[in-house]
């Protein structure tokens, strides 16, 4: 059974730069496989798969980060932006990889939250490779206000 489709009240919530980083991950992995292993910097950090959903009145953000220890993940909130970041490190140092499809190194996701969100409304939990952030009361499904566009008069 396919999920129901409806107007998404969170359309545009995900920061465009974060999505562009996800696209660049694909290009970086191609470059890495052609040029051998290299250090990843902030500009090409990987982005974990993330779901943003409404559960009742709450906004829920879920990031898949298996292999990341709880102490290696951080959730911050500043100027209306929720940032989920951390690092996944290699298990073994002295090995030669013939194939490596898992991203290692730092990751970062930035999500703009609705206006009026307060720090005390945010809770985060982690278990079994899933980081879940709940923003209480942020799923107010207000319709976007339509602004009438008038014809500009020439001066």
Helices and strands as residue ranges (DSSP letters): H 16-35, G 42-44, E 50-55, E 58-64, G 70-72, E 73-78, E 81-88, E 105-112, G 119-121, E 122-127, E 130-135
